Amino acid sequence: MKVSGLDIESNVEKIKQQIEADKTLSPSMRTTLDLLLLIVNLLCQRLGLNSRNSSKPPSSDPNREKSPKNNSSNTTGGQKGHKGST
């Protein structure tokens, strides 16, 4: 996935390789970095969700195409010739 011209997936893979190659990192730091990379992946996957590919309602879609309201040819008021009661 690309965000602002930056390929997130390939950068995450490069970072994972660097973490594996670095033998000086403590196990707790490795676990923390893995968790952060997982969170980044999950957030990037959510960027592509909309009402067509998730359970979100269409009204919550940002930048959705809004359909114009139908203006009917009916005019307001009662039927022609009907005498009102007021």
C-alpha positions in Angstrom: 0.0 0.0 0.0 1.3 3.5 -0.9 0.6 6.5 1.3 1.9 9.9 0.1 4.2 8.1 -2.4 5.7 5.9 0.3 5.4 2.2 -0.1 4.5 1.1 3.4 4.6 -2.7 2.9 8.1 -2.8 1.4 9.4 -0.4 4.1 8.0 -2.6 6.9 9.6 -5.7 5.3 13.0 -3.8 5.2 12.6 -2.9 8.9 11.8 -6.5 9.8 15.0 -7.7 8.0 17.0 -5.1 9.8 15.6 -6.1 13.2 16.4 -9.8 12.5 20.0 -8.9 11.4 20.7 -6.8 14.4 22.0 -9.1 17.2 22.5 -6.3 19.7 18.7 -5.7 20.3 17.3 -7.1 23.5 14.4 -9.6 23.3 12.0 -7.1 24.8 13.0 -4.4 22.2 12.5 -7.0 19.4 9.0 -7.8 20.8 8.1 -4.1 21.1 9.3 -3.3 17.5 7.3 -6.3 16.2 4.2 -5.1 18.0 4.6 -1.6 16.6 5.1 -3.0 13.0 1.9 -5.1 13.5 0.0 -2.0 14.5 1.3 -0.1 11.5 0.2 -2.9 9.2 -3.3 -3.0 10.8 -3.7 0.8 10.5 -2.6 0.7 6.8 -5.1 -2.0 6.0 -7.9 0.2 7.5 -7.0 3.1 5.3 -8.4 1.2 2.3 -11.7 0.4 3.8 -15.0 1.9 2.7 -18.6 0.9 2.6 -18.2 -1.4 -0.4 -15.6 -3.6 1.2 -16.5 -3.4 4.9 -19.5 -3.2 7.2 -19.4 0.6 7.3 -22.6 2.4 6.3 -22.3 4.6 3.1 -23.0 7.7 5.0 -19.7 7.4 6.9 -17.6 7.2 3.7 -15.3 10.2 3.3 -15.3 11.8 -0.2 -18.3 9.7 -1.3 -20.3 10.7 -4.4 -23.5 12.1 -3.1 -26.5 11.5 -5.3 -28.6 14.6 -6.0 -32.0 14.7 -4.4 -34.9 14.1 -6.8 -37.0 17.3 -7.1 -40.4 16.0 -8.1 -42.7 17.9 -10.4 -45.4 17.9 -7.7 -46.2 21.2 -6.2 -47.1 21.9 -2.6 -50.7 22.3 -1.4 -54.0 20.6 -2.0 -55.7 19.5 -5.2 -56.9 22.1 -7.6 -60.5 23.2 -7.1 -60.6 21.9 -3.6 -62.0 24.6 -1.2 -59.9 24.8 2.0 -61.4 24.8 5.4 -59.6 27.9 6.8 
